[in-house]
Amino acid sequence: MSTSEKAFGLIKAVLTYQERMDGLEKKLAALSDGRTRLADSHVALRDRVSTIEGYLRGRRDAAAASDLPRIEG
């Protein structure tokens, strides 16, 4: 194997390694974006559940404060 063949082999290996690193970088960026969207979705869901809980507590307290007789079942 000549020196030029070894040099070309080395260059090819470096370029292949660089392509793999570029692909890995893109995958990590996509994973990070997905994680950010998941966190935002979690916050929105927490807010919605808090709103529903507040509504239900308000209805429960209003029903408890009223003088209307309750129907027992």
Backbone as CSV, one residue per row, in Angstrom:
resi,resn,N_x,N_y,N_z,CA_x,CA_y,CA_z,C_x,C_y,C_z
1,MET,0.849,-1.162,0.000,0.000,0.000,0.000,0.902,1.235,0.000
2,SER,0.644,2.113,-0.944,1.492,3.291,-1.068,1.100,4.358,-0.042
3,THR,1.952,5.323,0.068,1.714,6.417,1.014,0.485,7.214,0.623
4,SER,0.293,7.408,-0.675,-0.879,8.180,-1.122,-2.169,7.426,-0.810
5,GLU,-2.169,6.109,-0.939,-3.348,5.314,-0.607,-3.648,5.410,0.892
6,LYS,-2.617,5.394,1.715,-2.810,5.540,3.154,-3.366,6.919,3.493
7,ALA,-2.851,7.941,2.808,-3.323,9.309,3.051,-4.788,9.450,2.646
8,PHE,-5.149,8.901,1.484,-6.550,8.961,1.052,-7.458,8.175,1.993
9,GLY,-6.984,7.054,2.464,-7.758,6.269,3.435,-7.993,7.032,4.726
10,LEU,-6.953,7.723,5.170,-7.070,8.530,6.384,-8.042,9.684,6.188
11,ILE,-7.961,10.358,5.049,-8.886,11.458,4.755,-10.319,10.944,4.687
12,LYS,-10.499,9.801,4.054,-11.837,9.217,3.956,-12.376,8.896,5.353
13,ALA,-11.534,8.347,6.215,-11.960,8.012,7.575,-12.343,9.275,8.347
14,VAL,-11.586,10.337,8.188,-11.882,11.601,8.882,-13.204,12.171,8.381
15,LEU,-13.412,12.166,7.066,-14.661,12.699,6.514,-15.863,11.866,6.944
16,THR,-15.701,10.561,6.971,-16.784,9.689,7.424,-17.108,9.958,8.891
17,TYR,-16.081,10.142,9.692,-16.275,10.458,11.104,-17.007,11.786,11.251
18,GLN,-16.626,12.776,10.451,-17.263,14.098,10.509,-18.743,13.991,10.121
19,GLU,-19.058,13.194,9.106,-20.456,13.006,8.707,-21.261,12.375,9.841
20,ARG,-20.683,11.413,10.516,-21.372,10.780,11.641,-21.613,11.782,12.761
21,MET,-20.635,12.622,13.040,-20.787,13.632,14.100,-21.859,14.663,13.725
22,ASP,-21.915,15.034,12.444,-22.946,15.969,11.984,-24.336,15.359,12.148
23,GLY,-24.465,14.088,11.794,-25.746,13.399,11.965,-26.146,13.312,13.426
24,LEU,-25.177,13.033,14.276,-25.446,12.952,15.711,-25.865,14.317,16.257
25,GLU,-25.232,15.367,15.775,-25.577,16.724,16.214,-27.018,17.067,15.824
26,LYS,-27.426,16.688,14.623,-28.800,16.942,14.186,-29.801,16.155,15.042
27,LYS,-29.475,14.911,15.355,-30.365,14.104,16.182,-30.487,14.688,17.587
28,LEU,-29.392,15.162,18.140,-29.432,15.769,19.475,-30.241,17.059,19.473
29,ALA,-30.129,17.842,18.411,-30.910,19.078,18.305,-32.404,18.756,18.231
30,ALA,-32.764,17.744,17.464,-34.171,17.342,17.361,-34.683,16.821,18.701
31,LEU,-33.851,16.080,19.403,-34.231,15.569,20.715,-34.431,16.714,21.706
32,SER,-33.586,17.695,21.643,-33.707,18.860,22.520,-34.989,19.638,22.219
33,ASP,-35.298,19.800,20.944,-36.537,20.483,20.570,-37.757,19.718,21.057
34,GLY,-37.729,18.414,20.926,-38.840,17.589,21.402,-39.009,17.703,22.908
35,ARG,-37.899,17.741,23.614,-37.953,17.876,25.079,-38.532,19.230,25.479
36,THR,-38.170,20.271,24.762,-38.703,21.603,25.038,-40.208,21.638,24.795
37,ARG,-40.652,21.055,23.687,-42.098,21.014,23.400,-42.839,20.207,24.456
38,LEU,-42.252,19.127,24.920,-42.872,18.308,25.960,-43.006,19.095,27.257
39,ALA,-41.985,19.843,27.619,-42.040,20.655,28.837,-43.113,21.730,28.719
40,ASP,-43.196,22.381,27.555,-44.230,23.398,27.349,-45.623,22.782,27.422
41,SER,-45.782,21.621,26.855,-47.063,20.924,26.900,-47.440,20.556,28.328
42,HIS,-46.459,20.146,29.105,-46.698,19.792,30.496,-47.171,21.009,31.287
43,VAL,-46.563,22.148,31.055,-46.959,23.384,31.748,-48.389,23.757,31.372
44,ALA,-48.716,23.680,30.100,-50.071,24.012,29.648,-51.097,23.065,30.271
45,LEU,-50.765,21.784,30.332,-51.677,20.809,30.924,-51.863,21.073,32.414
46,ARG,-50.782,21.408,33.109,-50.872,21.723,34.532,-51.797,22.914,34.759
47,ASP,-51.669,23.929,33.910,-52.527,25.105,34.035,-53.997,24.755,33.801
48,ARG,-54.252,23.926,32.819,-55.638,23.525,32.530,-56.229,22.723,33.685
49,VAL,-55.456,21.811,34.238,-55.944,21.005,35.356,-56.184,21.896,36.575
50,SER,-55.319,22.867,36.815,-55.506,23.780,37.940,-56.791,24.579,37.775
51,THR,-57.080,25.000,36.559,-58.317,25.740,36.293,-59.533,24.873,36.569
52,ILE,-59.504,23.640,36.126,-60.632,22.721,36.359,-60.792,22.447,37.844
53,GLU,-59.695,22.233,38.544,-59.780,21.998,39.989,-60.370,23.205,40.706
54,GLY,-59.961,24.404,40.311,-60.503,25.617,40.917,-61.993,25.741,40.685
55,TYR,-62.427,25.435,39.467,-63.854,25.480,39.157,-64.630,24.483,40.023
56,LEU,-64.119,23.265,40.120,-64.808,22.244,40.909,-64.850,22.611,42.391
57,ARG,-63.785,23.150,42.917,-63.783,23.575,44.327,-64.790,24.699,44.549
58,GLY,-64.844,25.627,43.615,-65.802,26.720,43.724,-67.235,26.219,43.717
59,ARG,-67.519,25.286,42.843,-68.874,24.700,42.780,-69.187,23.942,44.064
60,ARG,-68.208,23.214,44.581,-68.417,22.467,45.817,-68.675,23.422,46.982
61,ASP,-67.892,24.485,47.073,-68.067,25.447,48.159,-69.393,26.178,48.037
62,ALA,-69.798,26.503,46.807,-71.087,27.171,46.604,-72.233,26.256,46.998
63,ALA,-72.103,24.981,46.677,-73.158,24.024,47.032,-73.209,23.837,48.540
64,ALA,-72.073,23.839,49.191,-72.038,23.666,50.641,-72.592,24.894,51.349
65,ALA,-72.428,26.081,50.766,-72.888,27.315,51.401,-74.369,27.570,51.174
66,SER,-74.971,26.905,50.215,-76.389,27.167,49.931,-77.261,26.498,51.001
67,ASP,-78.438,27.050,51.166,-79.377,26.518,52.153,-80.329,25.501,51.552
68,LEU,-80.133,25.173,50.307,-80.993,24.198,49.654,-80.728,22.810,50.203
69,PRO,-81.781,22.051,50.374,-81.572,20.688,50.873,-80.865,19.825,49.811
70,ARG,-80.024,18.959,50.257,-79.292,18.068,49.349,-80.083,16.794,49.174
71,ILE,-79.981,16.252,48.006,-80.637,14.974,47.717,-79.623,13.879,48.027
72,GLU,-79.974,13.051,48.952,-79.080,11.950,49.325,-79.429,10.756,48.454
73,GLY,-78.430,10.043,47.991,-78.706,8.936,47.093,-78.166,7.653,47.526
